[in-house]
């Protein structure tokens, strides 16, 4: 809700319909501003992106500055993440059994 209040104050509009990536939920667009920049709703930094809608810069920004899990944004987890999670669970169970 606080994000919406701040967005209202800056008069940010949501991403255009053609930008379908989930990363765009973290960005707003000001009317009359350059079309190659989006404003981060979390820190209000202008982030450049390609007019084609490329998400590299916006994804890198939320990853580096806000520690947001990109695998979650993409709606999937990598096989490496799943294997690491399974190994961690196995180790935890092994420790509990040895007690």
C-alpha positions as CSV (number, residue, x, y, z in Angstrom):
1,X,0.0,0.0,0.0
2,X,2.8,2.4,0.8
3,X,4.3,1.8,-2.6
4,X,1.0,2.8,-4.2
5,X,0.8,6.1,-2.1
6,X,4.3,7.0,-3.2
7,X,3.6,6.0,-6.8
8,X,0.5,8.3,-6.7
9,X,2.6,11.2,-5.5
10,X,5.0,10.8,-8.4
11,X,2.2,10.1,-10.8
12,X,3.8,6.9,-12.0
13,X,1.8,4.7,-14.3
14,X,2.1,0.9,-14.6
15,X,4.2,-0.7,-17.3
16,X,2.6,-0.8,-20.8
17,X,0.8,-4.1,-21.6
18,X,3.5,-5.0,-24.1
19,X,6.1,-5.4,-21.2
20,X,5.0,-8.8,-19.8
21,X,7.9,-9.7,-17.5
22,X,7.2,-9.8,-13.8
23,X,10.1,-7.5,-13.1
24,X,8.0,-4.6,-14.4
25,X,5.9,-4.7,-11.2
26,X,8.8,-2.9,-9.5
27,X,8.8,-0.1,-12.0
28,X,6.7,2.9,-12.8
29,X,6.6,5.2,-15.8
30,X,6.2,9.0,-15.6
31,X,4.1,10.6,-18.3
32,X,6.3,12.8,-20.5
33,X,9.5,11.1,-19.4
34,X,12.0,9.5,-21.8
35,X,10.6,6.2,-22.9
36,X,13.9,4.4,-22.4
37,X,13.9,4.9,-18.6
38,X,11.7,3.4,-15.9
39,X,11.6,4.5,-12.3
40,X,12.1,1.9,-9.6
41,X,9.2,2.0,-7.2
42,X,11.4,0.9,-4.3
43,X,14.2,3.5,-4.5
44,X,12.9,5.9,-7.2
45,X,16.1,5.5,-9.3
46,X,15.8,5.8,-13.1
47,X,16.8,2.6,-14.7
48,X,17.5,2.5,-18.5
49,X,16.1,-0.3,-20.6
50,X,16.0,-1.0,-24.3
51,X,12.9,0.2,-26.2
52,X,12.3,-3.5,-27.1
53,X,11.4,-4.1,-23.5
54,X,14.7,-5.9,-22.6
55,X,14.7,-6.7,-18.9
56,X,18.5,-7.1,-18.3
57,X,19.0,-3.7,-16.6
58,X,15.8,-3.7,-14.6
59,X,16.5,-7.3,-13.4
60,X,20.1,-6.5,-12.5
61,X,18.9,-3.4,-10.6
62,X,16.4,-5.3,-8.4
63,X,19.0,-8.0,-7.8
64,X,21.9,-5.8,-6.8
65,X,20.1,-3.0,-5.0
66,X,17.1,-4.7,-3.5
67,X,18.2,-8.4,-3.2
68,X,15.1,-9.6,-5.0
69,X,15.1,-13.3,-6.1
70,X,15.1,-13.3,-9.9
71,X,14.2,-17.0,-10.1
72,X,11.0,-16.1,-8.3
73,X,10.4,-13.2,-10.7
74,X,10.8,-15.5,-13.6
75,X,8.3,-17.9,-12.1
76,X,10.6,-20.8,-12.0
77,X,13.5,-22.2,-10.1
78,X,16.7,-23.6,-11.6
79,X,17.7,-27.3,-11.3
80,X,20.7,-26.1,-9.3
81,X,18.6,-24.4,-6.8
82,X,16.4,-27.4,-6.4
83,X,19.3,-29.8,-5.9
84,X,20.9,-27.5,-3.4
85,X,17.7,-27.3,-1.5
86,X,17.4,-31.1,-1.5
87,X,21.0,-31.5,-0.2
88,X,20.3,-29.0,2.5
89,X,17.2,-30.9,3.6
90,X,19.1,-34.2,3.6
91,X,21.9,-32.8,5.7
92,X,19.4,-31.4,8.2
93,X,17.6,-34.8,8.5
94,X,21.0,-36.6,8.9
95,X,22.0,-34.2,11.8
96,X,18.6,-34.7,13.5
97,X,18.9,-38.5,13.2
98,X,22.4,-38.5,14.7
99,X,21.1,-36.8,17.9
